[in-house]
Amino acid sequence: MDRSSTFIWRAARSQFNLPDCPDDLSEPAYANLAFYARCHACDKYTTAILWRIRRRYCTECRDERLCRPSYWPEVIYGIIKMTAEYSKAEDSLVDKAQWPDLPWSLAMDVSCHDKEHVHSLMRAYKDSSDKEQFLSEKRKQYSAIYAHAKKCEIWQEWMAFKRKNELESLRQERYELILERLKELGYEREINYFGPDRFRESRKMTSKLLTDKEWARILPKWLETMNHHRRLRVDATVHRPRRLLLESEYNYYVRHRSPDTPIFDLLPHVADLARFPPFRDIIMAPDGTPLGEKPFASAFAQLPVLVEEWKKQLDADLTELIRIPPRLYLQDASSRQVVASSSATSAEPRKTDLDKLHLACAIFGTSGGSLYMHPEVFLTSMLDQKYPGPALDEDVSMRGGSILDRFGVRFFEEAPYIVHACGLDPSVATADDMDQLMARLRCVACDGTNTMNWRDAMLHAHSDHQTPLLAPLSESPRWQRISDASMYIDTLAVKKSSKKKRSPQNYRRCLLCQPRVGDAVSDAELKN
């Protein structure tokens, strides 16, 4: 390099406050090390600068070209160590077999140096005539290199910090411009409600200049984000207060029955009530719509008709769960010696949904773990597991799905087999028919000696037969009817048995209130 151009390099370097050029580097080499972000070996992009050994290496070349302390000749070990760089312990530069007890999770720093530089220094040492003087000069030189490298490392950290702040300032400027444009599009209420930082977190910010072309590119994604937050804002500020008002008015409607209030045998949960079109239209009315002091009065006037339609659909959905295997239908009543009341003498399955729900085998399990018949299955407090809390914090009026999804109800598949084991046709036998029959059963699957009536058999099967170890219902019978002759002996055996009989979970509800889905509570809940 021409000495006359040195001042040009120096002036350019001063604009970045870079430390003065060291004696061991020329101005172009110094500028190349500081500003040319390419590997000195393979020319790949890299930002890592090894100031102490005056090199830039990418990850692959660093592992290949650097060596650990065991590679350094002893005679120049102290000099090499003065300008050694450091590598994390998990890097390939470290022989983990050599350090079996090293806590690698701590990621210790290990010294390393450039192989070529070590070789060059060793050759110069061997070629020197006065080796002591050579080592003394090299110590001074490497000490100066180390001191300059420390200044450069501090400068690099400062430049990185400065660049980070510059980029953050550009991102903030871009973000503020985006917010101004969104306000022009009508999203100012969303920005004020959630706060500006909310949208910065939801969308990754870059430092790229916001031109009209760039705005057109990112606008669809921003519209998607803002429309989503608009729905959240409207739901929190408009719809949720209306849902809470509906809940309050509905509780009063259920608990304070007036002479003009119709009598219902079952009312829906408030979440299902919010699904009815008259109530939903009021809840989802646009913000600013005048609703009056009692906005739901007109909807409550339509409740008898709405509840009747809701119950029909609910009964139809519940009926769809009942699956009686055709092979259990009564084929030859005389040969089976079927005992049944007049209501169960027909072999034709019942037609209507309500008749089918009166069958003795219409037994349903719940997520609460108990068995119920219709309509008690909808009154238990286990439904709170499927519905939101009393505050109705979320919009559930659009929830759909099967009856299992909404209520956690499922058909008890072993019920038809228990009815069939008693000698009745499960497609026609009612609970009254089973009670009049007074049949007693023994569980064959459990090798039990106790006799049970049909209701206790249902509870036993529900609690003890929910295991894959038992043979499928269609392959092996699980129940045996006890004859009247052996009934007395089995009754004595039951009395002598110390085994406690299982009792179903008892649920209570207030008789002063209208019956509503999920309102019944257990004995344990009453105590608490």
N, C-alpha and C positions, 0 to 999 in steps of 0.2 A: 504494500500500500504506500502511496506517495505521502511523505510527511506533510506536504502542504495541504492535504485534505483532512488531516487529523482534526482540525478545529471544526470541520463540518460534522464529523461523527460525534465530537464532544458536544456540540450545540444540540444535535438531535437527541443525544442521550439525556441532556439536562432537562429536556421537556418532560421526561418521565421520572425525574429525581432518582435515577439509577446511580448507585455508588460509582466512584471513579473506576476507570479501566485498570485492572491489575497488571503488574509487570509481566506475568506469565501468559497474557493473552493480548492479541492485537485488537484494535477497535472493531474491525469486521467480525472477528471470531467472537468477541464479547457480545456484539449485537446479535449474532447468530444464535448464541447460547441463550440469550435473554428473551428474544422475540420470535425466533423461528420455531414454531411448534411442530417440529418433525424429529423423528428418531434419527440419531446420528449414524445408526447402523443400517436400518431398513427403510428409512424415510416415511414411516407410518406416522399418523397424527398422534401426538402425545403432549400432555401439559406438564409432565413430571420433569423437573430440572434437578440434576445432581450437581449442585454448585461446588461441592468440595472436590469432586473429581472432574469437573468441567465437562460434563456429558449430559445429553438427553437420550434416554432409552425408553422404549415401550416395554410393556410387561414381559413379552417373550424374549426380547433381546437383553433385558436386564438379568433375567434368570440365566441366560446363556453366557453373558460377558462379565458378570460380576463374580467374585470369589469370596469365600468366607475366610476367617483368620487362620484356619489350619493350612491354608494354601500359601500363606505369606512366609517368605524366608525369614529366619530368625534375626539375621543381621540387620535387616531393614524393617523389622516388625514395628518398632516404636515410631518410625517415620510414617509408615503406611497408616498406622492407627490414627495419626493426627488428622488426616483428611478422609477418614473412613465414613462412608454413608451407612445408613441403617435400614435393615429389612425386617419385616414382621416374621415371627418364628414359623408361621405356617407356610411361608414361601419355600420354593424348591431349593433355594440357596442353603437351607439348613438341613443337615442330615439328622432326621429325627431318631434314627437308630443310634446315633452317637449320644443323644440326650434322652434316654428312655424315661427319666423321671421328671422331665421338664413339663410344667403345667401349660400345655399348648393353648388352653382356653384363655390364658392371660395375654396371649399374642405378644410375647417378649420381642424386643428389638435386638437384632444381632448385627455386628459390624460386617461390612463387606466393602470391596474395592474393585476397581477395574483390572481385569487380568492383564490386558495389554500394557497398562501403565506399570503394573508390578513387574512384568518381564523387562520393560524398558529401564526401569529404575535399577533392577538387579544387574542388567548388562552394563549400565553406566558405572555401577559400583565396582564391578569386576575390572572394567577398563581403566578406572582411575588409578593414578600413581600414588596419591596420598589419600588413603581411604578414610582416615580420621577427619581430615579437612573436608573431604567430600560429604561425609555424614553430617559434619557441623553445618556446612552450607545448606544442605538439604533440609536440616531441621529448621533453620531460619526461614528458608523459602516456604516450607510446608506450614510453618506457623503463620506466616503472612497470608498464605492461601486460606487457611482455616479462618483467620480473622476477617478476611474479605468475604468469604462464603457466608459467615454468620450475618454480615450486613446485608448481603444479597437475599438471604432467607427472610430476614425481617422486611426488606423491601418487597419481596414477593407476597408475603402475607398481607402487607398494607395495600398493595395493588389489588389483591383478590378481594379484600374487604371493600375497597373503593369501588371496584367493578360491581360487586354485589349490590352496593347501595345505588349505583347508577341504574342497574337493571331493575331494582325494586322501584326506583323513582319512575322509570319508563312504564313499568307495569301499572303502577298506581295512576299515572297520567292516562294510560289507555283505559283503565277500568272506569275512571271518572267520566271519560268521554262516552263509554258504553252506557253508563247509568243515565247520562243526560239524554242520549238517544232513546233509551227505554222509557224515560219519563215523557218524552215527546210522543211515544206510541201509546201512552195511557197506563203505564205500570207504576206510577208514582206511589199509589196507595200500598202496593206490595212492597216497594222498596222501603217506605217509611215504617210499615208494620213489622217486617222481619229484620230491618237494619241492613245497611250496605254490605257489611262483612258476610252476611249469610250467602249472598250470591257469588261473592268471590271464592268462598269455600266450595261451592257447588260447581264452579266452572274454573278450569285451569287457566291461569293468566300467563300470557307471554309478553315480551317486551316489543313485539312487532308494532310498527306504526299503524294506527287505525285509519286507513284510507277508505274511500267509498267502496272500492272493490273488496277490501278485506271485510268491511261491515256486511256487504251482501253475502259473503261466504259464510260468516258465523251467525247471521241473523236467524236462520231456521232453528238452530240449536238453542239459541237464547230465547226465542219465542216458546219453545217447548218447556224450557226451565221456568219462564215467567208464568206461563199458563198453569203449570203445575202448582206454583206458589199462589197463584190467584185462587185456585180451587181450595187450597189449604186455608187461605185467609178468609174466604167466604164461608167455609165450613166452620171455622173457629169463631167468627164474629157474627154470623147470621144464622146458620143452620143449627149450630150447637145450642145456643140459647133457646131456640124454638123446640129442639128435642127435649131439653130440660123442662121447658114449660109443659110440653105434652106429658112427660113423665109425672110431673106434679099434678096436673089435672086428671090424669088417668088413675093415679093412686087415690085421689079424692073420690073419683067416680066408683072405684072398686070398694073402698072402705066406708063410704057414707051413702048407703043405698037409700034413696028417697022413694016415696010411694009411686012416683011416676017412672022410676028406673026399671027397665025390663029385667026379668030374672033369667040368668044364663046358667047352664050347667058347666060351662067352661069358657073362659075368656083367654085371649092370646096374651103372650108376653108383650111388653111395651115395644120391644124391638120388632116383633111381627106386626104390631099395631101400626108402627111407622111405615110399614110396607104397603098398607092399604092405600089405594089411590087418593081418596079424599084427604087423608092425613099427610101423605107424602107431598101432595101438591101444595099444601100450606107450608110445610117445612122447607120445600125447595123453591118457594116463590122468590123472585128476584129481590135484592136488597132495595129497601125503600117502598115496597108494596104495602099499602095500608091494610092491616089485618084486624084492627079493632081491639077492644079490651079482652074478649074471649074468642080468639081466632079459631079454636077447634070446636066451637059449639055446633056448627053445622055438620061437621064430620061425626061428632058423637051422636047426633040425631040419626045418622045412617048406620050406626053400629050394629043394631039387631040384624039387618040384612047382611052386612059385611061379615059378622061373626058366623052367621048361618052358612055362607058360602065358604068361609075359611074352614069351618068344622067339616063340611062335606069333603073338601080337598084333603084335610088332615086325615080323616077316616079312610079315604081312598088310598092315600100314601101308606098309611099303617097297614091296611089290608094287603097291599102289594108285598109287604114283607113276609106274610104268612105263606109258607110253602109246606104243603102236606104231600108226602110221597104217595103217588096213586096206588101203590101196592098195599097201602094201609086202609084204603076205602073198603067198606063192608061189601063183600061179594055174595056171601051165602049166610044170611042171618040165622037160618035154622041150624045149619051145621056148626056154627060158632056158639050157639046158645047165648046170643047177645041179650043182655038185660038193659033196657032203656025205657025212658018215659015216652009218652006219646009224641013229644016234640022231637024225639031222636029216632023214630022208627023208620023214617025215610032214608034211603041210601043215597039220595041225590044231594050233592053238596049245596050249601046255602048260597043264595044268589046275591043279596044286598051286602054292602060293605058293613053296615051296622050288625046284621045277623052274623056275619063271619067273625066280627070282633067279639061276639058273645060266646064263641066256641070255647070249650074248656082248654083247648091247645093254643088259644090266642094269648100266649104268655111272652112277655118281652123283657129282655135284659137292658140295662142302662150302663152308662159309663160310671155310675155310682156303685155298681156291683151287686144290685138287688134285682129281683124279679117282680114284675107288676102286670096287671091286666089293664084293659081299657076302661075308663079314662085315667085311672090313677097314675099311669105311666108318665103322664104329662104334668102332674102336680108336684112331683118331688123336687126338692131343692137342688138335686144334682144338675139341673138344667143351668144353674149359674155357671157351670164349667163351660157351657157352650155359648153363653151370652155375655155381653160386656157388663161391667160393673154398673152400679146404680146411677153413676154420673153420665152414662151414655157419651163417653168422650169421643167416640168415633161413629161415623155414619154407617149404621148397620142396615139401613132400610133397603139397600140394594143386594143384601146377602140372599143367596138362593141355595141351590144344592138339594141333595136328597134329604129325606127325613132323618137319616142317620147322621148326615153332616150337621143339620140344624138342631137336633135334639139328642143325639147320641143314643138312639134307640135301635135295637136289633132284635130279630125274632129268635126265640129260644128253640133251636132245632130239635131237641130231644123231647119236647112237649108232646107232639103227635104220637111218638112211640110209647110214651107212658100211658096216654089215653087208650091206645090200641092194646097195650098189655092188660088193661083192665077189662077188655072185652067189648069196648064200644068203638064206633066208627068216629075217628077224630074229625071227619068232615061235617058231622052233624051233631055230635054230643056237646052239650053245654056244661057249664060249671054246676048247675043245679042237677043235671043228669048224673054227673060224677058223684056229687054229694049224696044223692039218693041211693046210688049203687053201693056205697060204703065198701068198695073193694079195698083189699090190702095187698101190698106188694113187697117183694124182697129184691134187693139189688144183687143181681148175679155177677155183675162186673166187679163188684167190690168184695164178693164172697161174704156178704153180711148176713147176720142171723136176725137182725131186727126187722120188724114189719113196719110199714109206713102206709099212711093214706096217700092219696094221689097228690095232695098239696105238699106234704112233707117230701114225697118222692121228687117233685119238681125242685125243691130247695136243695135236696141232697145231690141231684144230678148237676145242678148249676154250680155247686161249690166243689164237688169231688170229681166230676167227670170232665173238667176242662184240661185235659192232658192228652198229648199225642200218643201216649203209650197204650191207650185203649183202642180196641178194634173199632173201625168205622161203624156207625149206626146201621148201615145197610147190610153189614156182613155178619154181625153177631148180636143176638138179643141181650139186652142189659137188665131186663126186668122179668120177674116171674110172679104171677098172681097166686096168692095164697088161698087154698080152698077153705070153705067154712069149717070143715072138720078139724083142720089143724090151726084154726084161728085162735082157739083158747090157749093152746100150748105156746104159740108164738107171743100171745099177749103176756103170759107169765114171764117168758124170756125177756121181753122188753122191760117189764117192771123190775126184774133182777139186774138188768144191765145198768152199769154206772155211767154209761156214755150219755152226755147231755144231748138233748134234741136241739137242732138248730131252729132258731126262730127268725122270721123275716124282720127286716128293719122297719120299725114303726114310724110313720110320718103323720104329722098333725097339721091341720089348717084351721083358721078362724072361721067359724060358722056365721059370724056377723058380716063377713066380707064376701063379695062375689068370688067364686072359684076362678083362679087364674093360673096360667102355666107358670110353674116354678115357684109358687108361693108357699107350698107345704114345706115344713121343716121337720127334722128328725128330733127324737127325744134328746139326743146329745146336744143339738143346737139349742133346744129350749132351755136346757140346764145352764148353758153358757151365755 
